[in-house]
Amino acid sequence: MKKILCACGMAVVLAGCGSGGTTMSSATPSTPASTASLSGAVADGYLVNATVFLDKNRNYQLDAGEPSTESGANGAYTLQVAPEDIGKYPIVAVATQGVTIDTDTGTPVTGSYVLSIHPQAVSGAVSNFISPMSSQIRELMEGGATMQQAMEQLCTRLGLPGDTNMMQDYIASGNTVMHSAARTMATQMGSQMQQVMAGSGASTTVDVMRYRAMMGSMMRQ
């Protein structure tokens, strides 16, 4: 009789292990999805504390599920994205009034504005420099121009040599003419963004049609 009770007791203990601890210990850890890094800088002068994100639905504003980060020293940023998304979506940077610091002045920007870079210019192998230049080039490409055509049009508009690399980090390369032009463009964008933006940072909303109309108007001035 004691042997029977003992056997029953062991069965209860084993059943308890199977229904609790065994399930926990045998669970297969989830494998994190593979990611790739997209790095670069954002500027008119280098911009610190700008919101940078992969704009998967191309609405110029940060939405749930879109990889994002904040720019740091010298406007540097790194996004962790799915490898298959590189070159598929644009990168957008939002400079927020009172938050984002322009290192040219060492003070926060006085007007919010949106910068971006076209998907065709996004690469995992080189720096993805986001500036007023890259933003205007993107808008020209959205209108049907090739990247080369867009760069040539912007060179002409700004009175720059036709072979100027409009996607370069003009601060690092010491191109003061591009730097000055970028500052003027950013000032114009910041002065008009109340017409196309609402909110700030992660809650910013953008009227895409008005934004593109603004960028087109700047090219025609």
CORHUVEN-V209733 format. One record per residue. SS is DSSP state (hx for helix, st for strand, lp for the rest). D_LAST is the distance of its C-alpha to the last C-alpha in whole Angstrom. Layout:
# CORHUVEN-V209733
{{SS D_LAST} {SS D_LAST}}
This chain:
# CORHUVEN-V209733
{{lp 101} {hx 99} {hx 98} {hx 96} {hx 95} {hx 93} {hx 92} {hx 90} {hx 89} {hx 87} {hx 86} {hx 84} {hx 82} {hx 81} {hx 80} {hx 78} {hx 76} {hx 75} {hx 74} {lp 72} {hx 71} {hx 72} {hx 68} {hx 66} {hx 68} {hx 67} {lp 64} {lp 61} {lp 58} {lp 55} {lp 53} {lp 49} {lp 47} {lp 45} {lp 42} {st 40} {st 37} {st 34} {st 33} {st 30} {st 28} {st 25} {st 22} {lp 19} {lp 22} {st 25} {st 26} {st 29} {lp 30} {lp 27} {st 29} {st 28} {st 30} {st 30} {st 28} {lp 31} {lp 30} {lp 26} {lp 25} {lp 24} {lp 26} {lp 30} {lp 33} {lp 36} {lp 38} {lp 34} {lp 35} {st 33} {st 34} {st 32} {lp 31} {lp 33} {hx 33} {hx 30} {hx 29} {st 31} {st 32} {st 34} {st 35} {st 38} {st 37} {lp 39} {hx 39} {hx 39} {hx 35} {lp 34} {lp 31} {lp 31} {lp 29} {st 26} {st 26} {st 24} {st 24} {st 24} {st 23} {lp 25} {lp 25} {lp 28} {lp 29} {lp 27} {st 28} {st 25} {lp 27} {lp 25} {lp 26} {lp 29} {st 28} {st 27} {lp 23} {lp 23} {lp 21} {lp 21} {st 19} {st 19} {st 19} {st 21} {st 22} {lp 23} {hx 26} {hx 27} {hx 26} {lp 28} {lp 31} {lp 35} {lp 35} {lp 32} {lp 30} {st 27} {st 25} {st 22} {lp 19} {hx 15} {hx 15} {hx 18} {hx 16} {hx 13} {hx 16} {hx 18} {hx 15} {hx 15} {hx 19} {hx 19} {lp 18} {lp 20} {lp 19} {lp 22} {hx 21} {hx 21} {hx 19} {hx 16} {hx 17} {hx 17} {hx 13} {hx 12} {hx 14} {hx 12} {hx 9} {hx 10} {lp 13} {lp 16} {lp 19} {lp 19} {lp 22} {lp 21} {lp 22} {lp 19} {lp 21} {lp 23} {lp 24} {lp 23} {lp 25} {lp 28} {lp 27} {lp 26} {lp 23} {hx 21} {hx 18} {hx 17} {hx 19} {hx 17} {hx 13} {hx 15} {hx 16} {hx 12} {hx 11} {hx 15} {hx 14} {hx 11} {hx 13} {hx 16} {hx 15} {hx 14} {hx 17} {hx 20} {hx 18} {lp 19} {st 22} {st 25} {lp 28} {lp 28} {hx 29} {hx 31} {hx 31} {lp 27} {st 26} {st 23} {lp 22} {hx 20} {hx 19} {hx 17} {hx 16} {hx 15} {hx 13} {hx 11} {hx 10} {hx 9} {hx 6} {hx 5} {hx 6} {hx 4} {lp 0}}
